[in-house]
């Protein structure tokens, strides 16, 4: 447990170094496609009924902002993250007045059972994947705070199935994520770490199986960019 806490503290420290440039680096590295994918995931998520929505590991609040623009009237939106510096950046967004930002560890959320109608997360699953067991624990916590009938929508990089594209994708990550991310942000550690998480992350099917282990039903996914990115949907019955 001490090792896990140490890793979590290290990740928190890294993210505290990059809030001001975080979105810019993402846009540059994906040539703007991260914006397209977030909007697509938000549109999928926003087909849920209103009520209580939570964007986990919200970071600088991009997904939460997308949700706020699409949410039915009367919906309450939370942006939850363990990094106060990232949330400080999120609070600068025009949509911030419509979002309740909360500092919380997603492995032990400060919310009662059955609090939310919808949970989203974008490009953060790799960061909570300290081990498969911890990822299952985190997803189980999402399951706990979802209401029966609630949905979980997750956007994340994935492992392409076609071997040649997978090798090209990983080569791009190796050559550009660390060098460009470090140059723009000034944080070599953060983007060295982020580059390694992409290489060792799960395939879309493996991630779907992990969601099922956490208790979710009706798990489906859609893949983009030849499988380099996936949007998963899961339900709590």
N, C-alpha and C positions, 0 to 999 in steps of 0.2 A: 504493500500500500504506500509506503514511503517513496518507493521508486515512481509510482504513478503520480503522486503529489509533486514530486520533483519535476517530472516531465510536464505536468500541467502548468507549473510555475514557469518553466522555461518557455513554453508556448505563449503564455500570457505576457511574459517579458518581451518576446519577439514581436507580438502584435502591438504592444505599446509603442514600438519604434516606428510603425509604418502608417498610422491612420491618415495622415495628410496626403499621402501619395498612393494609398491602397487601391482606390478605384482607377486612378490613372494607369497604374501598372497593369491591372487586369484588362483594361480596355486595349492597351498597347499590345500585350502578349496574345490576346485573342482576336486582334484586329476588329474590336467592337462586337464580336459575336457573343460575349458574355452578357451584354445588354439585351440582345435579342433573346437569348435563352432564359434570362431572368423574367423578361416580360412574358414569354411563352408559359413558363412555369406559374407565374402569377395569374395569368388568364385561366389556366387549368384549375388552380387553387380557388379562384374567385367564383367558380361555379357552385361552391359550397353555399349553404345558407349563411346568413349573417349571424351575429351573436358575438362570441369571443374568439378572436383569431390571434395566434402567436407565431412570430417569426423567430426561430431559435438560432443562436449564434449569428445574430443580425449584423454584427460588425458595424459598418458605416451606414447601415439602414437602407440599402438599395432595394432589397426585396420588400421590406416593410413599407417603403414609400410607394412601390408599385401596387401593393395590396391596398393601401389607403386610397389610391385613385380609383380602384375597382370595387371596393367594398360597398355593399348595400347600406342605405341610411340606417343609423343606429348601431352599426358594428363597432365594437371596441377592439383596437389593435394594440398588441404588445410587441415590442422589440427587445429580445432578451439576449444578453451577452455577458461573458465574465470579464470583459476588458472595458474599464471605465474610459480610457483614452479613445477607444473606438466609438463608444457611445457619445462621447463629447463631439466627435466629428459628425455622427448621425444627427445630433440635435441641431445642427446647422442647416439641415435640409428644409426646404419650404413646407414639406408635408409633416414636419416634426410635431407641430401642434396637434395633429390628429393621431399621434402614436405615443403610447406609454412605454418609455424605455426603462428597463429593469436590469440591474446587475445581479446575475445569478449563475451558479454552476448548473449546467444542464443535467448533470448526473444526479443532482439532488435539488430539484426545483422547489422554489418557495410558493407553491400553489397547491391547493387541495385537489383531491381526486375529481375527475370529470369537470375540469374547469373550462376546457376549450372545445370549440366546434371544428377548428381547423388549426393545424400546425404545419409550418413550412420551414425549410432549411435549404440554403443554397451555397454551394462550394465551401462547405464547412465540415462535411462528414469525414473527410480525410483527416481533419485536424483533431477530431475526437476519437479517431481509430487508433488509440494507444495500444490496443490489442482487440482481438475479436470479442472477447468476453466483455470488455469495457464498452465496446460499441453496442453490443446486445443490451447491456445495462442502461445505456443512454436511451436507446430506442424504447426500452421497457418503461423508462420514466416518461417518455412522450406518450406512450400508451396509457399510462396511469392517469395523466392529466387531461387526456382526451375524453370527451363525452361519448357514450355509446352512439354509434352512427357517425362519429367524427372522422375526419380524414387527415392523413399525413402526406404531404407532397414534398419530395426531396429532389433537388437538382445537384448533380455532381459529375465530375469527370469520371470516366470509366475506362475499362481495358478493352480496346478494339479486338474483335475476334480474328480478323484477317491479319495474318502474321506480318505481312509486308508493311501494311499501314501501321500496325502496332509498333514495328521497329522504327519507322519514319517519325511517328508521333513521339516516341520516347527519345529519339535523337534530337528532335526539336526542343523538347523539354530540357534535355541535358545541355544543349548549346545556348539556349536563349533565356530560360526562366531565371536562372541564377544571375547571369551576366546583366540582362536588361533590368530585372527587378532590383538587383543590388545597386546598379548605376542610378536609377531614378529615385529609389527610396533611401539610399545610403545605408541600408541594412543588409549586409551579406548573409548573416545568420538566418534571417527570416526566409529569404528566397532560396537558400541552400536547402533548408528544411522543407519548404513547399515543393521544391522540385523532387525531392526524394519520396514524398508522400504520394505523388502521382504515379511513380513507377511501381510502387508496391500495393496499390489499391486494388479492390476487387473488380471482377467483371459485373455487369448488370445483373446477371442471373444469381451470382453469389451474394450480391447485396440484397436482392429480393429474398433469398433464403434466410439471411440474417434478420430481416424485418419480420419474417414469419416466426423465427425463433423468439423474437421479442413479444409475440402475441398477435401481430397484425394478420388480418385476413384480406382476401381479394387483392393481393399485391400484383400490380402490373407495372410495366415500364415502357417508355418510348426512347429510342436511341437516335442520336444526331451526330453529324460529322463522322460517318462511318463507324459509329460506336464509341467515339472518344468522349462523348457526353451522354448522360441519361437522365430522364425525369421519371422518378418512381412515384406511384400512387399506392397508398395502403389505407385500409379502413379498420376501425374498431367496431366490432358488432356486440 
